[in-house]
Amino acid sequence: MLTDQQVDRARRLALTLAGIELLDRHRPLLESRGRRLGVGAGADFDALLDLAERGDPGAGRLFIRLVTTQFTGFFRHPRHFEIAAEHALGAIAARGGARLWSAAASTGEEPYSLAMAIIERCDPGSRPAAAILATDIDAEALEVATRGEYGDGALASLGQGRRERFFSEPAGAGRWRISPEVRRMVEFRPLNLAGVDWSLEGPLDVVFCRNLLMYLETGHRYAVLERIASLLAPGGLLIVDPAEHLWKAGHWFESAGDGVYRRRRVAADIPGRKQAWMAQGRKG
Ligand SMILES: C[S@@+](CC[C@H](N)C(=O)[O-])C[C@H]1O[C@@H](n2cnc3c(N)ncnc32)[C@H](O)[C@@H]1O
């Protein structure tokens, strides 16, 4: 069992390193993940916290593993991929190219699904003029994504047609490798959304930021959404999980339903802000 002091330190560190808000209900999860990752609740946990607090990169990576969940899948919420691919095709037709970003790409299933959805809508043999940037804070997840090899379990959500078209089975090892035409459309890069430097330029046509915002502390969540809004082209799409919403950053977007939001050309008025401004005007 973790002590209250250990949990408090972990809470502060998760916020500092990743903008993640650990709540009391996350305590059992922290303990079970710690056991799975070989970090016992006693001195092991203290040693990990000591090192991670001092900026040790290996300890930092392990700690990030401890406080994040990598659950993902191919074509999770299939409709999102149809909408994103159609939008990308519109951008290609209008401007000759599309730029998409999967901002919490985990082990790669999401950006690869996006690439497959775009390829399926293009002429066979053509190279779609779409570039997909896929980023995540978790170095280990990105290694899996970059390798592009998946087991039968991961491919279970794909139909036979997509398996045959987009995967080959290397050396009969029960592992399936993503095809070069999908792989070359996706660039993987580490990026901490709570960090200052995103090294990322707009305008982007589509941003997937699914199943991450719900873990972020309110201030970080707002900052991430505001930065995404500034990178999206007017009319560009932000896609989150249908169970997530945009909290106080909603004025940058209009809802298109089911977790899909369209970047407004001009941010909508925030009722609270407008009232404060009017009250100030009255005082002056
Ligand atoms: C549940 S997965 C979501 C995967 C995919 N977007 C999906 O919906 O299927 C959440 C991902 O967010 C990543 N993550 C957590 N905090 C992050 C941060 N501060 N910056 C970037 N990625 C982060 C985790 O490493 C994890 O891979």
The ligand as a Gaussian input file, in Angstrom:
#p B3LYP/6-31G(d) Opt

LIG

0 1
 C       -5.849000       6.412000     -23.555000
 S       -4.519000       6.798000     -24.632000
 C       -5.402000       7.469000     -26.005000
 C       -4.973000       6.854000     -27.322000
 C       -5.795000       7.308000     -28.536000
 N       -5.833000       8.742000     -28.659000
 C       -7.193000       6.750000     -28.467000
 O       -8.132000       7.482000     -28.117000
 O       -7.385000       5.560000     -28.754000
 C       -3.884000       8.270000     -23.825000
 C       -2.496000       8.654000     -24.315000
 O       -2.198000       9.973000     -23.866000
 C       -0.818000      10.029000     -23.595000
 N       -0.532000      11.190000     -22.738000
 C       -0.827000      11.348000     -21.417000
 N       -0.388000      12.540000     -20.985000
 C        0.169000      13.173000     -22.055000
 C        0.787000      14.450000     -22.242000
 N        0.929000      15.321000     -21.235000
 N        1.266000      14.755000     -23.476000
 C        1.141000      13.870000     -24.508000
 N        0.577000      12.659000     -24.389000
 C        0.088000      12.309000     -23.175000
 C       -0.529000       8.682000     -22.939000
 O        0.837000       8.361000     -22.969000
 C       -1.404000       7.750000     -23.766000
 O       -0.676000       7.150000     -24.815000

